[in-house]
Amino acid sequence: MKNKQRLIPAKAVLLFFLVPLMIALMPLITCSAQTLDASLTPAKKKAYTLKINKGDYWIGGGLGLTGSVAPMGQYIGTAAQLSAKGGYHFFDKFSVGVSLTAGISISDKKSKGIYTRGISMLVGPIVQYMIPVSKTVFLAPIVGATWGPISVKSMVSQPGAPEEYVKIKGHAFCELAGIGPFFEVIPEKASFGAQILVSSLQQTTTVHGNNGDGIPGSKVKDNKSGPALNIEFRLHF
C-alpha cells in the first residue's frame, strides 16, 4: 500500500506536465500536416490543362512553306503546302498519327525559259511529343515521313521561242523533323503554333508524251534538303 501511495503522486505529476505540453504542440503538428499536404498536392495535379494525356486525340491543319526542286533540275523555288494532321496519344504527351499534305510549287522565269507548276499529294505517319513549358505553352518536337504522287507542267522551249510544255509525272518521298512552340488558345480544347522543320524531299519523275506514255530515258531523280515552316491550328479531345 505504501508503494501505491508513492506512485499515484508521480503519475499525477507526469500527467500535469504532459497534457499542457501536448495542447501547446497541437497547433504546430496541425500546421506541419497541412504544409505536407500542400507540398504533395501540386505533384498529383498536372501543370497543364490541354488534353494531351493517354487516350486523347488531336486533329489539325495548317499552311506551310518549304523549298522545292523543279523536276529536271531546272530551278529551286518555293512550295506552299496545305496539311491536315491527326494523332492519338498512346502515352501522356506522346502521340502517333497521320499527315496528309497537298502542295503546289511554281517556278516562273519565262524570260529564261523556265516555268514549272507542280502539284503533290503526300501522306504518311508522324510521331510527336508535347513538352509543357508552362500551363499554356508547349514545345512539340515531331518526326515523320510522307509519300505520294506528283504531277508537273514544265516549259521546254528556249527563251524567246514559242512556249512549249510537257507533262511530268512521278512520286515524291519526304522526311521531316522539327520543333516549335504551341499555345493553348481555348482551354482544354484548342492550340495554335508554328513548327520549324528540316525536310528532305526526293522526287522521281518521268516525262510523258502527248499520248500519255512515258518517254524512255527521261527518268530523273531530284533531291532537296532545307528548312521549312508550318503554322497549325489543332483541336484536342
Residue pairs with C-beta under 8 A, 6 or more apart in sequence:
46 53
47 132
47 134
47 135
48 132
48 134
48 135
48 136
48 138
48 184
49 135
49 136
49 184
49 187
49 188
50 130
50 136
50 138
50 184
50 188
50 191
50 236
51 58
51 188
51 189
51 236
51 237
52 58
52 89
52 92
52 93
52 95
52 130
52 138
52 236
53 89
53 92
53 93
54 89
54 90
54 91
54 92
55 89
56 88
56 89
56 236
56 237
57 86
57 87
57 88
57 89
57 236
57 237
58 86
58 87
58 89
58 95
58 97
58 234
58 235
58 236
58 237
59 84
59 85
59 86
59 234
59 235
60 84
60 85
60 86
60 232
60 233
60 234
60 235
61 82
61 83
61 84
61 85
61 232
61 233
62 82
62 83
62 85
62 230
62 231
62 232
62 233
63 80
63 81
63 82
63 83
63 230
63 231
64 80
64 81
64 82
64 83
64 101
64 228
64 229
64 230
64 231
65 78
65 79
65 80
65 81
65 228
65 229
66 78
66 79
66 81
66 103
66 197
66 199
66 201
66 226
66 227
66 228
66 229
67 76
67 77
67 78
67 79
67 199
67 201
67 224
67 226
67 227
67 228
68 76
68 77
68 78
68 79
68 103
68 105
68 107
68 118
68 201
68 224
69 76
69 201
69 203
69 222
69 223
69 224
70 76
70 77
70 105
70 107
70 114
70 116
70 118
70 152
70 154
70 222
71 116
71 118
71 150
71 152
71 154
71 168
71 170
71 203
71 205
71 220
71 222
72 154
72 168
72 205
72 207
72 220
72 222
73 220
73 222
74 107
74 114
74 116
74 154
75 107
75 109
75 114
75 116
76 107
76 224
77 105
77 106
77 107
77 116
78 105
79 103
79 104
79 105
79 118
80 103
80 104
80 105
81 101
81 102
81 103
81 104
81 230
82 101
82 102
82 103
83 99
83 100
83 101
83 102
83 230
83 232
84 99
84 100
84 101
85 97
85 98
85 99
85 100
85 126
85 232
85 234
86 97
86 98
87 95
87 96
87 97
87 98
87 126
87 128
88 95
88 96
88 97
89 95
90 96
93 129
93 130
93 131
93 132
94 127
94 128
94 129
94 130
95 127
95 128
95 129
95 130
96 125
96 126
96 127
96 128
97 125
97 126
97 127
97 128
98 123
98 124
98 125
98 126
99 122
99 123
99 124
99 125
99 126
99 144
99 146
100 121
100 122
100 123
101 120
101 121
101 122
101 123
101 146
101 174
102 119
102 120
102 121
103 118
103 119
103 120
103 121
103 122
104 117
104 118
104 119
104 120
105 116
105 117
105 118
105 120
106 116
106 117
106 118
107 114
107 115
107 116
108 114
108 115
109 115
110 155
110 159
110 163
111 159
112 159
113 155
113 157
113 158
113 159
113 161
114 155
115 154
115 155
115 163
115 165
116 152
116 153
116 154
116 155
117 152
117 153
118 150
118 151
118 152
118 153
119 150
119 151
119 152
120 148
120 149
120 150
120 151
120 172
121 148
121 149
121 150
122 146
122 147
122 148
122 172
122 174
123 146
123 147
123 148
124 144
124 145
124 146
124 147
124 174
125 144
125 145
126 142
126 143
126 144
127 142
127 143
127 144
128 140
128 141
128 142
128 143
129 140
129 141
130 138
130 139
130 140
130 182
131 138
131 139
131 140
131 141
132 138
133 139
133 181
135 184
136 183
136 184
137 181
137 182
137 183
137 184
138 181
138 182
138 183
138 184
138 191
138 193
139 179
139 180
139 181
139 182
140 179
140 180
140 181
140 182
140 193
140 195
141 177
141 178
141 179
142 176
142 177
142 178
142 179
142 195
142 197
143 176
143 177
144 175
144 176
144 177
145 173
145 174
145 175
145 176
146 173
146 174
146 176
147 171
147 172
147 173
147 174
148 171
148 172
149 169
149 170
149 171
149 172
150 169
150 170
150 171
150 172
150 203
150 205
151 167
151 168
151 169
152 167
152 168
152 169
152 205
153 165
153 166
153 167
153 168
154 165
154 166
154 168
155 163
155 164
155 165
156 164
156 165
156 166
157 163
157 164
166 207
166 208
166 209
167 207
167 208
168 205
168 206
168 207
168 208
169 205
169 206
169 208
169 214
170 203
170 204
170 205
170 206
171 203
171 204
172 201
172 202
172 203
172 204
173 201
173 202
174 199
174 200
174 201
174 202
175 199
175 200
176 197
176 198
176 199
176 200
176 228
177 197
177 198
178 195
178 196
178 197
178 198
178 228
178 230
179 195
179 196
180 193
180 194
180 195
180 196
180 230
181 193
181 194
182 191
182 192
182 193
182 232
182 234
183 191
183 192
183 193
184 190
184 191
185 191
185 192
188 236
189 235
189 236
189 237
190 233
190 234
190 235
190 236
191 233
191 234
191 236
192 232
192 233
192 234
193 231
193 232
193 234
194 229
194 230
194 231
194 232
195 229
195 230
195 232
196 227
196 228
196 229
197 227
197 228
197 229
197 230
198 225
198 226
198 227
198 228
199 225
199 226
199 227
199 228
200 223
200 224
200 225
201 223
201 224
201 225
202 221
202 222
202 223
203 221
203 222
203 223
204 219
204 220
204 221
205 219
205 220
205 222
206 214
206 215
206 218
206 219
206 220
207 214
207 215
207 218
208 214
208 215
209 215
